[in-house]
Amino acid sequence: MSAESSAPPQLFCPLPTRRRVLAASAAAGAVSFLPMHLAAAVGALSSQPSNHGDLQMGTSKTDAIRPFSINVPDEALVDLRRRISATKWPEPEQVSDASQGVQLATMQKLAQYWATQHDWRKCEARINGVPNFITEIDGLDIHFIHVRSRHENALPMIVTHGWPGSIIEQMKIIEPLTNPTAHGGTATDAFHLVIPSLPGYGFSAKPTKPGWNPVSIAKAWAALMQRLGYTKYVAQGGDWGNAVSEVMALQQPPGLLGIHTNMAATVPPDVSKALSAGGPPPAGFSPEEKHAWDGLDDFYKNGVGYAIEMSNRPQTLYGIVDSPVGLAAWILDHDIRSYQMIARAFDGKMEGLTRDDVLDNITLYWLTNTAISSARLYWDTAHNLPPSGFFDVRGVKLPVGVSAFADEIYQAPKSWSEKAYVKLVHYSNHAYGTHFAAWEQPQLFTSDVRATFRSLRST
């Protein structure tokens, strides 16, 4: 897709404009002097015959749907472990907290476990255990998982991950959403799930020119659902997945009934302006609104460096393509509360995510060599769409459900959500849970998604 595609009325740049002045302070991840990792690792992630699938194949070469499976060569995993073991480490941080970045002790525990105990083959088997497909949309191969429920009248839903996530984020919700009667729900709660990999992420192809951003991705997702034969469906997402889902709602493709988000864009204009100016919060905040302000203020002042770098200079990040530990540190540094939860996991205090959960996702980025191709989504959005804040209200008119988790970048208040979404059909706030809701809190996530779309099933 080209950057000239027609745009919805309100779009966004991932960062407030003034934050670009902070680019000089964004750290670029650890660099090692190790040779390039095996190209064969990517070559093996190919379309192969599969026992999966009840899909009808497309009628032409361009709309064909091909079964897909993964078989990473042993040499790629040997090379990965060798590179981890050969990491050149810096000295420890000078402070006792994470204010200087991902801490040395956490990274060394992660590296030790990654090199000696993590088993990629288990993750590979889980992915191959569900139906995977590839289809070409607008000249780009798009990978997606497609799991149909056995329940009659299941509601189709397309679920989109974000950065630094992948389809691995959604693996835990497949069973409870497609097979609800085995997971505390009823047959009327069933979904058919479509879970694509964003362009440049995971097993989707890497764009070779600009133009793939939330506007074009939203159109591609609508084309995918149409190709799969779904005439009525809903959409879900967090992070970039929210951006794509909200743009779909603005584009209003035929058949889209509503969306659910776990990282809502609800920040009122006066609040967005105050954040951009770096001043005090507006007067009259409720406790929930002040909590949201505090999260956003901290993120923009202390946590947004990674996004500035990827919005401005993604190609410069060679270090995270060449060093697995550099890549892992870059991914862990997404937001402070997710990082703290992951650090506790490597200290043996398992919460929402296990050590294997975290390393499955990082290993997927490594084996597919998508550290830079995924980062270009930030650049493309910043350079090819009109600027506005990532969390600014976009004027979605379709029905929306919001899940607000306490340790997200910011916990969207109900008061803001009601103003942002004129058809707010469900709102839940949760006392725990970080950025990776479907991955970390699948039960809460599943319950909220079911509740959001119950009223739309008869539409």
Disulfide bonds with the S-S distance in Angstrom:
none
